[in-house]
Amino acid sequence: MAELKITLKKSLIGCKKDQIATAASLGLRKIGDTTVQPDNAQTQGKLHKIGFLLEVTEA
């Protein structure tokens, strides 16, 4: 299965609580944090919700 490398590029300050919780569920807390997640429906939903804060590449 493909994996995605996800990096938090913008601050969570001023974001809604559900967006902050989504970032935390991906393991992203500070700008520059990077995580590798599987490319599945759950991850795609999270990326759709906070994609404007992230940089996503194939791992």
Summary of the structure (lengths in Angstrom):
residues: 59
radius of gyration: 10.5
end to end distance: 10.8
largest distance: 34.6
contacts: 146
relative contact order: 0.37
helix: 37%
strand: 27%
